[in-house]
């Protein structure tokens, strides 16, 4: 009527290998992915890493410019010509001149092997602009 100890051990072994171990592995994988996403969000890596982002006052982005293509960063008061979305029915930002009101620099710890103590790298710059047109 009741299973013997060797039979019970066999059932528990099957249960462990079929149900419990895959569940533990899946849980570990999900927690690993969640930690990675949280780390990327804290570091601000999102969609505009290593870019100069031009935004208007309401937070909408006009354009991204990769930092490695710039020889200098613009300063507040500078006028820049941005391509926007182009000209068309669904374009939110037309090409034109924009005045830089302020610029924010975002730094993260350097991710190189031989870094100096407390070394940081410019990861992103955000320029708040207003239309001159």
N, C-alpha and C positions, 0 to 999 in steps of 0.2 A: 504494500500500500504506500508507504513512504519510501522515497529513494534512499539508497544507502549513501554513505559518505563518498565513495569513489564516483558514483553516478552524479551526486550533487556537485562535486568538483568539476566534472566534465561539463555539466550544464552551465555552471558559472564561468568556466573558461570560454565556452562558446559565446555566452552573453557578453563577456568582457571584450572579446576580439571582434564581435559583430556590431555591438551597439556602443559600448562605453569608450573604447579607444578612438574610433572615428569622431565621436562627439567631442572628446577632449581636444583632438587635433583641430577640428573645425573652430572650436572656441578660441584656441590659442591663435590660429590664423586671423580670425576676426579682430581679436584684441591687438595683434601686431599691426594690422592695416589701420585700425583706428588711431593707434599711437603715431604711425607715420603721417596720417592726414593731419592730426593735431600739431605735430612738429612743423609741417609745411605751412600750416595756417599761422602759427606763431612767428615763423620766420618771414612771413609775407611773400612766399615764393609764388603763389597763385599764378595768374596768367601773364603777368607783366614783369617777371624777374629780369634783371639787368636791362631795364628800359627806362627812358624818360617818358612819363605819361603826362599828356596835356589834358586837363579836365576843366570844365566850366563850374560855376558856382554851385549848381545843383548836384554835382558829383558825376555827371555823365562824361565819358571819355571821348575826346575828339580823335587823338592819334597816339600811337606808341612809336618811339624812336629807340632803337638799340643803343645802349651806352657806348659800345665799342666803335660805333660809327661817328661819334661826336668828338671834335677836338677840344671843345669847351662847352660848359653848361651855360645856358642863358641866365641872365640876371634879372631881377625885378625891374620893370620899366622897359625892357627890351621889347621890340616888335618882331614877331615871327610870322612867316607865311606858312600856313598848314594846308595840306590837301583835303582834309575833312573826309567826308564820304563820297565826294564827287557831286556832280550836278545830275539831278533826276527826281522822280516822283517820291521815292522812298528815302532819300537822303536827309538825315537830321542836321548835319553840319556841312555847309557849303565851303568850298575852298576860300580862303581869305586871310586877312591880317588879324592877328590876335596880340593883345598886350599881356605880358607876364606880370601878374599882380604879386605873386610870391612863389617861392619854390621850396619844397621840403625834401630833405635828403634822408634816406632810410639806409641804415647800416646794419650788417649782420656779422657775426664772428667769421673770421677768415677760415676757409676750409681747405687749406693747403698743408702739406706735411711738415714743412720747416717754417712755421710761422713764429713771429715774435710774440712775447707775452701780451695779451690784451689787444692783439691786432684785429682790426675790423676792415671790411670791404664795403664800398658803396654798392648796394644791391638794387636800389631803385630810387628814382627822383620823380617827384610829382610837382608839376607846374600848374598853378591855378591861373587861368587866362580869362580875359573878357574880349569880346569881339570889337574890333575897331571899325568895322564896316558900318 
